[in-house]
Amino acid sequence: MNGAALDIHDDTMQTTLSTLGVYATTRFQLGDIATTARTDIGWRHAIGDLIPLSTATFAAGSSAFVASGLSIGNDVALVKSGLDFQLSSNSTLGIAYQGQFGSGIAQNGFNAILSVKF
């Protein structure tokens, strides 16, 4: 059985992004645990190519076709927020949320990071 070879053409995007926002952080004690709260709120504006496109053909001489990705979004609100807990002198547990909203886009993400120095 032979597979169809796919030839993906070189494509580029011409996009300029600008972001305006504020970043705030504060430290406090949560019981015996030193804690840092942080937040980052901004507005991002995009100019140029907003939808990534890629042109491809099958090696057997097929007609070219275009595959598109998700839109970057013209005007988007950016939100990041998190807490870092100093568990010991050499370990920190961080939890965070990040989201993008606007221009028909809604993206949400959560993560946790355990950092240990030795």
matplotlib code that plots the C-alpha trace (Angstrom):
import matplotlib.pyplot as plt

x = [0.0, 1.4, 0.6, 0.0, 3.0, 2.0, 3.9, 3.4, 4.4, 6.4, 4.0, 4.5, 2.2, 2.6, 1.1, 1.9, 0.7, 0.6, -0.4, -1.3, -1.8, -1.0, 0.8, 0.3, 1.8, 1.6, 3.1, 1.3, 1.3, -1.3, -1.0, 2.7, 3.1, 4.6, 2.3, 2.6, -0.5, 0.0, -2.3, -1.7, -4.6, -4.2, -5.6, -4.0, -4.6, -3.5, -2.9, -2.3, -2.8, -5.1, -5.8, -2.8, -3.1, -1.0, -1.1, -0.4, -0.7, -0.5, 2.6, 0.5, -0.2, -3.4, -4.8, -3.5, -5.7, -5.5, -5.7, -6.5, -5.8, -7.6, -7.8, -5.4, -8.2, -8.2, -9.0, -8.5, -8.6, -5.8, -6.1, -3.5, -3.7, -1.9, -0.7, 2.8, 3.2, 6.6, 6.5, 10.0, 13.3, 13.9, 10.4, 7.5, 4.1, 2.5, -1.1, -2.2, -5.1, -4.8, -7.5, -8.1, -11.5, -12.8, -13.1, -15.1, -12.3, -12.4, -9.3, -8.8, -5.9, -4.9, -1.5, 0.4, 4.1, 6.2, 9.7, 12.3, 15.9, 18.7]
y = [0.0, 3.4, 6.6, 9.9, 12.2, 15.7, 18.8, 21.8, 25.1, 27.8, 30.4, 33.4, 35.6, 39.4, 40.3, 43.0, 42.7, 45.5, 45.0, 47.5, 46.4, 46.4, 43.9, 43.8, 41.6, 41.5, 39.3, 38.2, 35.4, 32.6, 31.1, 30.0, 30.1, 33.1, 33.7, 35.9, 36.9, 38.2, 39.4, 40.7, 42.3, 43.7, 44.5, 43.1, 44.6, 42.7, 44.2, 42.2, 38.5, 37.2, 33.7, 31.4, 29.8, 27.0, 25.9, 22.2, 19.7, 15.9, 14.7, 12.9, 16.2, 17.2, 20.8, 23.0, 23.3, 25.7, 24.7, 27.4, 27.7, 29.5, 33.3, 35.3, 37.8, 41.5, 42.9, 40.6, 41.0, 39.1, 37.9, 36.1, 35.5, 33.2, 32.4, 31.2, 29.4, 29.2, 25.7, 25.7, 27.6, 25.6, 24.8, 26.7, 25.7, 27.9, 27.8, 30.1, 30.9, 32.5, 33.5, 35.4, 36.9, 38.9, 38.9, 35.7, 34.0, 32.4, 30.6, 29.4, 27.6, 26.5, 25.3, 24.2, 24.3, 22.7, 24.2, 22.5, 23.9, 21.5]
z = [0.0, -1.0, 0.8, -1.0, -0.6, 0.5, -0.6, 1.6, 0.1, 2.0, 3.3, 5.6, 7.6, 7.9, 11.3, 13.7, 17.3, 19.9, 23.5, 26.2, 29.7, 33.4, 35.6, 39.4, 42.0, 45.8, 48.5, 51.7, 54.3, 53.9, 57.3, 57.5, 53.7, 51.9, 48.9, 45.8, 43.9, 40.3, 37.6, 34.1, 32.1, 28.6, 25.3, 22.1, 18.7, 15.5, 12.1, 8.9, 8.3, 11.1, 9.8, 9.2, 5.7, 4.2, 0.6, -0.2, -3.1, -3.3, -5.2, -7.7, -9.5, -7.7, -7.6, -4.8, -1.7, 1.2, 4.9, 7.4, 11.2, 13.9, 13.7, 15.8, 16.6, 15.7, 19.2, 22.2, 26.0, 27.7, 31.3, 33.4, 37.1, 39.5, 42.9, 44.0, 47.3, 48.9, 50.3, 51.6, 51.1, 47.9, 46.6, 45.1, 43.9, 41.3, 39.9, 37.1, 34.8, 31.4, 28.9, 25.7, 24.8, 21.8, 18.1, 18.2, 20.2, 23.7, 24.9, 28.5, 30.1, 33.6, 34.7, 37.8, 38.3, 41.1, 41.2, 43.4, 43.6, 44.7]

ax = plt.figure().add_subplot(projection="3d")
ax.plot(x, y, z, "-o")
ax.set_aspect("equal")
plt.show()
